[in-house]
Each structure stands twice: as structure tokens, then as C-alpha cells.
């Protein structure tokens, strides 16, 4: 899907309605603009990136228990022995 867009006098680019609909974005979405070394502009939808990172984090640490963590065990052992 290719579109030609125009930059207005204030430096804004309007994304065509079809692009916004396909990407599921609307007004107030935050988008990261990255300019690569090869002068290609990338747009990353931050709301969707945040959701993806949050989902991945929750899946990876779903069964993690603080009391089972090695550092927590060591700290607990030190506190019992009076090593502080």
C-alpha cells in the first residue's frame, strides 16, 4: 500500500483515512518518528508498542513469585542470621 502525502506549511503530514483505519489509529494516538541512517522515515505507534511490551512482560512473569527469587531467599536467610 503506497500513498503520496503532502507536508503542510506547519510541517504536518496527514495520514490517509484508509491507513489510519487499517492501523487502528485515531486522533490522540502517539507515534514515534524515527529517521534511519538511510534517510527512511519510520512511524511506530507507541500505544500499540506499549500494549505489546506489556503483554509480553505479563506473559513472561505470570508465574514469578517474589519469595521464590534467589535474591529474596538470600536476603531472608541473611535477616534470619542477623547478617545486616
Contact map, one row per residue, 1 for C-alpha under 8 A:
111000000000000000000000000000000000000000000000000000000000000000000000000000000000
111100000000000000000000000000000000000000000000000000000000000000000000000000000000
111110000000000100000000000000000000000000000000000000000000000000000000000000000000
011111000000000000000000000000000000000000000000000000000000000000000000000000000000
001111100000111100000000000000000000000000000000000000000000000000000000000000000000
000111110000110000000000000000000000000000000000000000000000000000000000000000000000
000011111111110000000000000000000000000000000000000000000000000000000000000000000000
000001111111100000000000000000000000000000000000000000000000000000000000000000000000
000000111111000000000000000000000000000000000000000000000000000000000000000000000000
000000111111000000000000000000000000000000000000000000000000000000000000000000000000
000000111111100000000000000000000000000000000000000000000000000000000000000000000000
000000111111110000000000000000000000000000000000000000000000000000000000000000000000
000011110011111000000000000000000000000000000000000000000000000000000000000000000000
000011100001111100000000000000000000000000000000000000000000000000000000000000000000
000010000000111110110000000000000000000000000000000000000000000000000000000000000000
001010000000011111110000000000000000000000000000000000000000000000000000000000000000
000000000000001111111000000000000000000000000000000000000000000000000000000000000000
000000000000000111111100000000000000000000000000000000000000000000000000000000000000
000000000000001111111110000000000000000000000000000000000000000000000000000000000000
000000000000001111111111110000000000000000000000000000000000000000000000000000000000
000000000000000011111111110000000000000000000000000000000000000000000000000000000000
000000000000000001111111100000000000000000000000000000000000000000000000000000000000
000000000000000000111111100000000000000000000000000000000000000000000000000000000000
000000000000000000011111110000000000000000000000000000000000000000000000000000000000
000000000000000000011111111010000000000000000000000000000000000000000000000000000000
000000000000000000011001111110000000000000000000000000000000000000000000000000000000
000000000000000000000000111110000000000000000000000000000000000000000000000000000000
000000000000000000000000011111000000000000000000000000000000000000000000000000000000
000000000000000000000000111111100000000000001110000000000000000000000000000000000000
000000000000000000000000000111110000000000001110000000000000000000000000000000000000
000000000000000000000000000011111000000000111110000000000000000000000000000000000000
000000000000000000000000000001111100000001111100000000000000000000000000000000000000
000000000000000000000000000000111110000011110000000000000000000000000000000000000000
000000000000000000000000000000011111000011110000000000000000000000000000000000000000
000000000000000000000000000000001111101111000000000000000000000000000000000000000000
000000000000000000000000000000000111111111000000000000000000000000000000000000000000
000000000000000000000000000000000011111100000000000000000000000000000000000000000000
000000000000000000000000000000000001111100000000000000000000000000000000000000000000
000000000000000000000000000000000011111110000000000000000000000000000000000000000000
000000000000000000000000000000000011111111000000000000000000000000000000000000000000
000000000000000000000000000000001111001111100000000000000000000000000000000000000000
000000000000000000000000000000011111000111110000000000000000000000000000000000000000
000000000000000000000000000000111100000011111000000000000000000000000000000000000000
000000000000000000000000000000111100000001111100100000000000000000000000000000000000
000000000000000000000000000011110000000000111111100000000000000000000000000000000000
000000000000000000000000000011110000000000011111110000000000000000000000000000000000
000000000000000000000000000011100000000000001111111000000000000000000000000000000000
000000000000000000000000000000000000000000001111111100000000000000000000000000000000
000000000000000000000000000000000000000000011111111110000000000000000000000000000000
000000000000000000000000000000000000000000000111111111000000000000000000000000000000
000000000000000000000000000000000000000000000011111111100000000000000000000000000000
000000000000000000000000000000000000000000000001111111110000000000000000000000000000
000000000000000000000000000000000000000000000000111111111000000000000000000000000000
000000000000000000000000000000000000000000000000011111111100000000000000000000000000
000000000000000000000000000000000000000000000000001111111110000000000000000000000000
000000000000000000000000000000000000000000000000000111111111000000000000000000000000
000000000000000000000000000000000000000000000000000011111111100000000000000000000000
000000000000000000000000000000000000000000000000000001111111110000000000000000000000
000000000000000000000000000000000000000000000000000000111111110000000000000000000000
000000000000000000000000000000000000000000000000000000011111111000000000000000000000
000000000000000000000000000000000000000000000000000000001111111100000000000000000000
000000000000000000000000000000000000000000000000000000000111111100000000000000000000
000000000000000000000000000000000000000000000000000000000001111110000000000000000000
000000000000000000000000000000000000000000000000000000000000111111010000000000000000
000000000000000000000000000000000000000000000000000000000000001111111000000000000000
000000000000000000000000000000000000000000000000000000000000000111111001000000000000
000000000000000000000000000000000000000000000000000000000000000011111001100000000000
000000000000000000000000000000000000000000000000000000000000000111111101100000000000
000000000000000000000000000000000000000000000000000000000000000011111111100000000000
000000000000000000000000000000000000000000000000000000000000000000011111110000000000
000000000000000000000000000000000000000000000000000000000000000000001111111000000000
000000000000000000000000000000000000000000000000000000000000000001111111111100000000
000000000000000000000000000000000000000000000000000000000000000000111111111110000000
000000000000000000000000000000000000000000000000000000000000000000000111111111000000
000000000000000000000000000000000000000000000000000000000000000000000011111111100000
000000000000000000000000000000000000000000000000000000000000000000000001111111110000
000000000000000000000000000000000000000000000000000000000000000000000000111111111000
000000000000000000000000000000000000000000000000000000000000000000000000011111111111
000000000000000000000000000000000000000000000000000000000000000000000000001111111111
000000000000000000000000000000000000000000000000000000000000000000000000000111111110
000000000000000000000000000000000000000000000000000000000000000000000000000011111110
000000000000000000000000000000000000000000000000000000000000000000000000000001111111
000000000000000000000000000000000000000000000000000000000000000000000000000001111111
000000000000000000000000000000000000000000000000000000000000000000000000000001100111
